[in-house]
């Protein structure tokens, strides 16, 4: 999504303890980013694309990932942006686009694993069908502090690979990883509805699921030369329907862990245009964060409008690394 544009998105937490863990977390992101800086100096520049993390010491190799569930792109899938790794439904069939399809996509019951009993909601930013429903997605919804558009179409690379396709593919890869860890995974949308959901409904899905963590997946639409990922954290908001005060702390912890693991898994550094090199940005204008009552962050995986970042975002192999890094951050957060 465009950093300067409107909210393109779219849950009290049971993990709001603080203490000694906070001290450890304070060193997590700087340590990971320092590792990236050393790697970029002596091992290569992350500009070379999706293979950069091969020498960067990822925390788990792609070969250690659990096998994908049916309908989920396999690790190292096609690098063609509009190729065979276009995500299908979890049952191996193309998802329904029936106007009546409004419920979030949920994983099958999970038996064992370190995340057994945990619920993770993945929010693939935008819907591939949004561009056909401009009137519906342009309607205003209340985000607590003000009103915003229901949703947007998202951005795309110069070659036409859409943010909506990117986010859904990464979400499917994350679902396979997290289900392999025993979590129950729900998607806010799986290309199973004509458009949306709106940003307020995206937040509500995570809240009603009583999710232990919610992550909204995006890619940015900034200017050429602007590169790298950043994680967006909720600021403290108490206005109208929005009250994020209880989730600010745990959401930051979630974001820090994701940032550190993203660097290790992909070998790519934090944004060079927002966040001051930390890979973390706090915002109070995003409805998907403002209306959440459980820990939640956005991840902008890269800038689709920069040719070097676009080369990564359109690579199936790199998307697998991105999904792994985000998922490992979630696992680290949920296991404490």
Secondary structure, 3 states (H helix, E strand, C coil): CCCCCCCCCCCCCCCCCCCHHHHHHHHHHHHHHHHHHHHHHHCCCCCCCCCHHHHCCCCCCHHHCCCCCCCCCCCCCCCCCCCCCCCCCCCCCCCCCCCCCCCCEECCCCCCCCCCCCEEEEEECCCCCHHHCHHHHHCEEECCCCEEECCCCCCECCCCCEHHHHHHHHHHHHHHHHHHCCCEEEECCCCCCCCCCCHHHHHHHHHHCCCCEEEEEEEECCCCCCCCEEEEEECCCEECCEECCCCHHHHHHHHHHHHHHHHHHHCCCECCCCHHHCCEEEECCCHHHHCCCCCEEEEEEEECCCHHHHHHHCCHHHHHHHHHHHHHHHHHHHHC
